[in-house]
């Protein structure tokens, strides 16, 4: 069924149309489901819209309009009404809770954030603004209940937001730039809703879904959370990755968005569990038998393997980082479609995703319906469409550099076969780790270069026990002791978020090879 | 306790030499997801609860064992 038609879906261009559409259709349907201590809590679409309206009303009363409002929080349901309620007349800026206080403070100031929603768990990041009267900090744990006590009349709320401009700058999505400086992609509600529609036009989404990725990720939040809400389905929330396996069994979702690290870890865990119970040989035999029967169109996968993860799970979308294609077949043997996709924060983020009846393990999928993808002469993937950002916040130069004839330059090389996209490599130096986190090697290289014994260095991806980790290659004209090297690297690691830590290093015997302008030829040293 | 941990590391991640100063991420190559899985298994086996704040601070085999022993002593 190669190249079969895109699916039909309802068209919303902004969050007002989306909320009104799902509320009118299914006001009593469960929008969100999650656990609070031992109890399962359900939030209906009516309550969700009320809480979005309350947040909107609260900001209006505070005379907060046209501001940038940050949110730095662990995964929790309040994130969703805060995000949506803020975006109508302000800009919501989701910030990584793993930031270190110094970087966080700089980010707040550089991007003109004037209010921050935080929680007890992220209090250490906002404490620095305690005496700063330009930045209002609101503790979700203390104040959310009060904000949402006063419920709006839903029709009044809709009346107030019905004229929202779909092209208004509504979300500030952070992304690592190639130079190491953080950039803010300005997204409109049209950008975000276009991404959600794109996902739903490629594959059928049935309820419920499960969300587990950090909510500050554009991929974790837009396809991972808003897609289900756009569709009027039920979204179950895993607040802590520790409870993921339990929630997967308990909520029995049809769909979950993941990153390669979890996809791989989950699969390896199935085998480890089987081995622990002495059933690995049986599992191997069952897979062989099931594969054989599939040739005769007899599908026993759900019956045989449904309980390994859960019986309903059909789709796992995988994005945020490159996926080892072998896992697509491994999951397919268990009856689960692992849909590899591709996107960028600047594209809100979805560009393409594999389709149920048109899967190719080596492709990142079919370009979504409204997106135009083409390949530049040098092989770079270019994207145009309603999902492409308005530009980088306060950075017209970077915006100009990244756009060409209305197309967004992705910085990735690839090729297209009809509408199917294949990514072959990265043009930019950005390192994408298995958990989807992006690291600009230049940030760490600058820290290493500041050490007096380092003459030249490169940070690349190395391997420890088959896992991709950050590795420093260092050339020194002195002979620093191993202890000193370790101590200095430990100090650097202490100054960056955990995912940016250098876990391996190698001392080089000679200087790095360079080009005519004396830039190190990075690609000569890449290990993967 | 160490025996249980040794068995888990061998069965789940194929790691046999469990030196005390070995770091789960740097030396054994465990991803953060793998480490959380290990924490979940330990919770089940020892019937304890390990806070996110706590397990994030545990890096080496020795640190984990010391933490588990302290936990076990508290719950007795």
Interface residues (C-beta under 8 A of the other chain):
Chain A: X240 X241 X242 X245 X261 X262 X264 X265 X266 X268 X269 X272 X275 X276 X434 X435 X463 X464 X465 X466 X467 X469 X498 X503 X504
Chain B: X11 X12 X13 X15 X25 X26 X27 X28 X29 X30 X31 X32 X33 X34 X36 X37 X39 X40 X52 X56
